[in-house]
């Protein structure tokens, strides 16, 4: 009888764990299917993501909510704060009927011990022709200082942040380009770049 009870308890614990995994997977899928961020325009100086955030500024987790923005002093003194970043090798261009429509950029933060970590800040991308010294093809800026927005971009499977950078209206794309990223955080600025194929 005791053995049967033990087996039953173990089975219930296992079912609970599996149910939790299913929920987690579903949430990850929702984040990864977020709409592409529109390129920044010269006139407005802001990307589509910034405009959308401003429109919904009264919702919880928006730029106006102080409850979801961690204290800057605490972030500065946090021992596992990002010390460096890199554009992850999974970064690539997506094609729609043979035409590049989106760049899926993944960035990975590392703390001072070389371990992956999370970061809060403003992330700016620039796509440049050639090896980085050429003309600027497009730029995007995403605000991930709010916890809700930060988690929307974080992929817990690869431990990277995924940003879908739309290329609507960008003409004369070369065969390859250099994607540059600058993450501005409290008292620090982290950069990275990599070459990506566009044809």
N, C-alpha and C positions, 0 to 999 in steps of 0.2 A: 504493500500500500504506500509506504513512504517513497519507494523508488518510483512508483507511478506518478505521485505528486511532484517529485523532482523533475521528471521528464516533462510533465505538463507545464510547470513553471518555466523551464528552459525553452520550451516551444513558444510560449507566450512572449518571452523576452526577445527571441529571435524574430518573431513576427512584428513586434514593435520596432525593432531596429530596421527591418526591411521596409516597413511603412515610412519611416523617417527618411531613408535613402531615396525612396520614390518621390517624396515631396521636395527634397533638395534638388534632385535632377530636374524636376519640372521648373523650379525657380531659375536654375541655371539656363535652361532652354529659353525662358522668357527674356532673360537679359541678353543672350547672344543674338536674339532676333530683333533687337531694337533698330529703329529706322536709321538710315545713314545721316550723318551730320552734314549739313549743306556747307559749301565753301564760304569763306568770309568774302564780303563785297567791299570794294574800295570806298563806296559811298557811306555805308553804315559803319564799317569797321567792326562788325560783329557777325558771328556765324548764326546759322539757323537754330542751333542748340541754345545759344544765348538768348535769342528772341523768344523761343518757346519757354524758357525759364522765366523770363520777365513777364510773359503773359500769364503764367500760373504762379505768380509770386505770393498769392495768399494761401496756397496749399501748404500742408505740413512738409517740411524738408526743403522748402524753397530758399532762395537767397535771402529772403526777409526773415527767416526763422532762425533765431539765435539758439534755440534748444538743440538743434541738430548739428550745429557747428562747434567742434571741440575747441577748448580754450587754447589760444596761440602759445601761451607760456608753457602749458603742459606738453604741447607738441614739440616745442623746441628742446625740452629737457628729456623727452622720451628716449630711452637707451636704444630702442629698436627702430628709430626713425630712419627713413631712406637716406643712404649715403651716396648711392649711385643708381643709375638706371641703364637699361639697354633696350633697344627695339628687338623683340624676340624674333628668332628665325621663322616662326609661323606667320609673320607679317607678309602679306602678298596682295596682288591685285585680283579682283573678281571681274570676269567678263560676262556680258550679256549679249548674246548673239555675236560673239567675236569682238565686241567693243568693251573696253575697260570702263566700268561704271562706278566701282567702289574700290577703295583701298582698305583692307582690313588690317589695321595697325594694332599690334599688341606690344605693350610696354611692361617691363618687369623691373620692380624696385628691389634693391638689395640694401640691407643694413650694414653697419660697420664690420660685422662679423662675416659678411659674405652670404648671409641667408636671405631668402626672399621675404619681403614684407609688404605692407600696404602703405599708401601715401595719400595725403589730402592736399590739393592745390589746384592751380590753373595749368592746364596742359595745352600747349600750342604746337601745332604741326605745320610744317611748310614742305611743299613738294617742289623741288628744283630740278631743272634740266641739267644734263651732264653729271659731273661729279660733285655738285654742290655749289659751284661758282657760277652756274648759268642762271637764266631768268627764273623768276618765281612763277610756277604754274598755278598754284593754289595754296590757300592757308586755311586753317581751322583752329578755333579755340574752344575748349570744353572746360567748364567749371566743375570740378569734382571735390570741392571743399565740403559740400553737404553730404552727410552720411548716406542719405537715400540715393542721391545721384551717383555717389561713389560706388555703392553696392550694385547699382544697375549695370555698371561697366565691368565689374570684377568677375572673372571666371575662376571659380574655385578648383576646377579640374587642372588647368594649366598654371594657376597662381599668377595670372597676368591680367592686365586691364585691356579690354577689347574696345576699340573705337572704330566705327564704320564710317569712313570718310568718303562722302559722296563727291563725284566728279561732274555733276551736272553743269553744263555751260562751259566746261574747260575744253578748249580746242587745241589742235596741233600737239597732241601728246607725243613725245619722243618714244623710241623703243625702250628706253630705260630712264630712270630718274633717281634722285637721291631724296629720301624722306628724312627730314630733320625734326627732332622733337625737343622742346624745352618745357620742363616742369618747374613752375615757380611755387615754392613752399615757404613757410615761415623761416626767415633768415637763411634761405639757401635757394640755389638755382641749379637744377640737374639737366644735362643735355645728352643726346644720343643721335645717331644717324645710321642709315644703311641704304644700300643701293637696291632698287626693286625693278623687276621687269614689267613693262607696260604693254608689250606686244607679244 
